[in-house]
């Protein structure tokens, strides 16, 4: 199984203690996910975020309805958490979220390791483009919610590619 990686960074003019609670509410995923996915959280409120928490979603990917279940593998508020797909559209999806104090705000870093049916060709033709669009929408929405404010710090950085960090170590 071929593993692909995606990295993105976004600087927001708020502290990690202000940003993290937004991500601690699973229902806020509905706010930052593009409408074309018709994303819906199915797990009843409140979703208690902790290691082992299971969250069910429904999406429409290229018009096809799909169920998605994730498990929170790592929960370290207000600096980090990792979710892993147990069931869904990917063969593998592990998403690490990091929140680092930086320049009077928070540097939000996303690192995703994923695998798809069809391998490199399907990833190149469809999946990678969709992942980039999803994260571009997410960044735009987060900027509308939490920024920008007057600052010399750049507000958004484009998705970056980097070495493979260990998702489960600090």
C-alpha positions as CSV (number, residue, x, y, z in Angstrom):
1,X,0.0,0.0,0.0
2,X,1.5,3.3,-1.1
3,X,1.3,6.1,1.5
4,X,1.0,9.7,0.4
5,X,1.5,12.7,2.6
6,X,0.0,16.2,2.8
7,X,1.2,19.1,4.9
8,X,-0.4,22.5,5.5
9,X,0.3,25.5,7.7
10,X,-1.8,28.4,8.8
11,X,-1.0,31.3,11.2
12,X,-3.9,32.7,13.2
13,X,-3.7,35.8,15.4
14,X,-5.0,34.0,18.5
15,X,-3.3,31.8,21.2
16,X,-3.5,28.0,21.1
17,X,-5.7,28.2,24.2
18,X,-8.2,30.2,22.1
19,X,-7.9,28.2,18.9
20,X,-7.9,24.6,20.3
21,X,-11.4,24.7,21.7
22,X,-12.8,25.3,18.2
23,X,-11.1,22.0,17.1
24,X,-12.2,20.2,20.3
25,X,-15.8,20.5,19.1
26,X,-16.3,17.8,16.4
27,X,-19.3,19.6,15.0
28,X,-17.1,22.5,13.9
29,X,-15.8,20.2,11.2
30,X,-19.1,21.0,9.4
31,X,-18.2,24.7,9.4
32,X,-14.8,24.3,7.9
33,X,-15.5,21.5,5.4
34,X,-16.5,22.5,1.8
35,X,-20.2,22.4,1.0
36,X,-19.6,20.1,-2.0
37,X,-18.8,17.3,0.4
38,X,-22.1,17.6,2.2
39,X,-20.3,16.7,5.4
40,X,-22.4,15.8,8.4
41,X,-21.4,14.7,11.9
42,X,-23.6,11.7,13.0
43,X,-22.4,11.1,16.5
44,X,-24.8,12.7,19.0
45,X,-23.8,15.8,20.9
46,X,-21.8,16.2,23.0
47,X,-18.8,14.4,21.5
48,X,-16.2,14.0,24.3
49,X,-12.8,14.3,22.8
50,X,-10.2,12.0,24.3
51,X,-8.0,9.1,23.2
52,X,-10.3,6.3,22.0
53,X,-13.2,8.6,21.1
54,X,-15.1,7.5,18.0
55,X,-16.8,10.0,15.7
56,X,-19.1,9.0,12.8
57,X,-19.7,11.3,9.8
58,X,-21.4,11.1,6.5
59,X,-20.1,12.7,3.3
60,X,-20.8,12.7,-0.4
61,X,-17.6,12.1,-2.4
62,X,-18.1,12.7,-6.2
63,X,-21.8,12.3,-5.6
64,X,-21.6,9.0,-3.7
65,X,-22.7,8.9,-0.1
66,X,-20.1,7.4,2.3
67,X,-19.8,6.7,6.0
68,X,-16.7,7.8,7.8
69,X,-15.6,6.8,11.3
70,X,-12.6,8.2,13.0
71,X,-10.9,7.5,16.3
72,X,-9.0,10.1,18.3
73,X,-5.6,8.4,18.9
74,X,-3.8,11.2,20.6
75,X,-5.4,14.1,22.6
76,X,-3.0,16.7,24.1
77,X,-4.9,20.0,24.5
78,X,-4.2,22.7,23.6
79,X,-1.3,21.7,21.4
80,X,-2.0,18.5,19.5
81,X,-4.3,15.7,18.5
82,X,-4.4,12.9,16.0
83,X,-7.4,11.3,14.3
84,X,-7.3,8.1,12.3
85,X,-10.0,6.8,9.9
86,X,-11.3,3.4,10.9
87,X,-13.9,3.2,8.1
88,X,-14.3,5.6,5.2
89,X,-13.2,6.6,1.7
90,X,-9.5,6.1,2.2
91,X,-7.5,2.9,2.7
92,X,-5.7,4.9,5.4
93,X,-6.1,8.4,6.8
94,X,-4.1,9.6,9.8
95,X,-4.3,13.3,10.5
96,X,-2.1,15.1,13.0
97,X,-3.1,18.6,14.1
98,X,-0.5,20.8,15.9
99,X,-1.1,24.2,17.5
100,X,2.2,26.1,18.3
101,X,2.6,29.5,19.8
102,X,4.2,31.7,17.2
103,X,4.6,35.5,16.8
104,X,1.8,36.4,19.1
105,X,-0.6,33.9,17.5
106,X,-0.8,30.2,16.7
107,X,0.8,28.3,13.9
108,X,-1.7,25.5,13.0
109,X,0.0,22.6,11.3
110,X,-1.7,19.7,9.6
111,X,0.1,16.5,8.6
112,X,-1.9,13.8,6.8
113,X,-0.7,10.4,5.8
114,X,-3.2,8.7,3.5
115,X,-3.6,5.8,1.1
116,X,-6.2,5.3,-1.6
117,X,-7.5,2.5,-3.7
118,X,-5.9,2.8,-7.1
119,X,-2.6,4.1,-5.8
120,X,-0.5,6.8,-7.4
121,X,-2.6,7.3,-10.5
122,X,-5.9,7.8,-8.6
123,X,-4.1,10.0,-6.1
124,X,-2.7,12.2,-8.9
125,X,-5.9,12.4,-11.0
126,X,-8.4,12.9,-8.2
127,X,-7.6,12.5,-4.5
128,X,-4.6,14.9,-4.1
129,X,-6.5,17.7,-5.9
130,X,-9.5,17.1,-3.6
131,X,-7.4,17.1,-0.4
132,X,-5.7,20.4,-1.5
133,X,-9.1,22.0,-2.2
134,X,-10.5,20.8,1.2
135,X,-7.6,22.3,3.1
136,X,-7.6,25.5,1.0
137,X,-11.3,25.9,2.0
138,X,-10.5,25.1,5.6
139,X,-7.8,27.7,5.7
140,X,-10.0,30.4,4.2
141,X,-12.8,29.6,6.6
142,X,-10.5,29.6,9.7
143,X,-9.1,33.0,8.6
144,X,-12.6,34.4,8.4
145,X,-13.4,33.0,11.9
146,X,-10.1,33.9,13.7
147,X,-8.3,36.6,11.8
148,X,-6.8,38.4,10.2
149,X,-5.5,41.2,12.4
150,X,-2.9,43.8,11.6
151,X,0.5,42.0,11.8
152,X,3.7,41.7,10.0
153,X,3.5,38.0,10.4
154,X,2.3,36.2,7.2
155,X,-1.3,35.0,7.6
156,X,-1.3,31.9,5.6
157,X,1.4,29.6,4.2
158,X,0.7,27.4,1.2
159,X,0.6,23.6,1.7
160,X,4.1,22.3,2.3
161,X,5.8,19.0,1.7
162,X,8.4,17.8,4.3
163,X,10.1,14.8,5.8
164,X,7.9,12.2,7.4
165,X,7.6,13.1,11.1
166,X,6.5,10.5,13.7
167,X,2.8,11.3,14.2
168,X,2.7,9.7,17.7
169,X,5.7,11.3,19.3
170,X,5.9,14.8,20.7
